Amino acid sequence: MSRIGYYGKWCYRGAVMAWNYGMSKIFGIQRTKEIQTRIHFHKKIDLSCPRKLNEKILWTEYNTDGKMRSLLTDKYEVRKFVEQKGYKDTLVPLLGVYDKAEEVSFDGLPKKFVLKATHGCDMNYICVDKNKLDKKEQRRLKKMMHFWLSFHIAYLSLEMHYRDIRRRIICEEYIEAEGGLPDYKFHCSNGKVRFILVCNQKGAKRYKNVFDRDWKELDIVEGTEVDKNPVKRPDKLEEMICMAEKLGEGIPFVRVDLYLADEKIYFGEMTFTPATGVLSHFKDAFLEEEGKYCVTEKE
């Protein structure tokens, strides 16, 4: 994406945040989310009487204490939780944590690295060759990181647990694997993996395939591209399921993202409102069925 396109996208998002904030002051956050979902996704959700998985995710977001969700969504703070659960060896090595973009010193970083904002998504920079980062490009990158830190994105999609996340930048080692690095997203309801979304980047296309815990592919995706070629079952699937369930223990719903590189499992992140909580790429019948397995405080 061009620089103009990137900043233009975030200017649009800024306008959306302002609109959502204003609407929430009139109608309340929960009702505003219902309106926003109808406008942007052409889907109807009922948060006063939640039945579907997405409705229960959002009801929990708006009606229960979000402190734990904020802590575990924070891309830096969650590392302590993963370590406490006994999975320190799955953490991608950390190269730095910064409160300001100006604190990032490229001279001390390896040839390959990844920069991430701790307080949201779509704020990442992957460097595969630091030699291409001349002074002009470094200034541009620091400007972009400063831009990330200026955004408080809770009102972008009304994911309110983002409000209490400290805005920082972290730098991690670049993890790669022969043949690519699929993103395995384990969707857990009350500590049990219910289904696994696999995201594969092939060129300019991003494919999404869904499997049950026995690696049977599920025909429940809509509005996005599915890879028609067989998706290999990860060799450490059982270990990954066990890890996701241990991290998700005692939580009504959480998505645990894991990677597998050269037979080693790496932790990605924990997400409590994936796809803004709407889960728009899943068929309604599937969300209705999965809602039975997500028990909230309302029930």
Secondary structure, 3 states (H helix, E strand, C coil): CCHHHHHHHHHHHHHHHHHHHHHHHHHCHHHHHHHHHHHHHCCCCCCCCCCCHHHHHHHHHHHCCCHHHHHHHCCCCHHHHHHHCCCHHHCCCEEEEECCHHHCCHHHCCCCEEEEECCCCCCEEEECCHHHCCHHHHHHHHHHHHHHHCCCHHHCCCCHHHHHCCCCEEEEECCCCCCCCCEEEEEEECCEEEEEEEEEEECCEEEEEEECCCCCECCCECCCCCCCCCCCCCCCHHHHHHHHHHHCCCCCEEEEEEEEECCEEEEEEEECCHHHHCCCCECHHHHHHHHHHCCCCCC
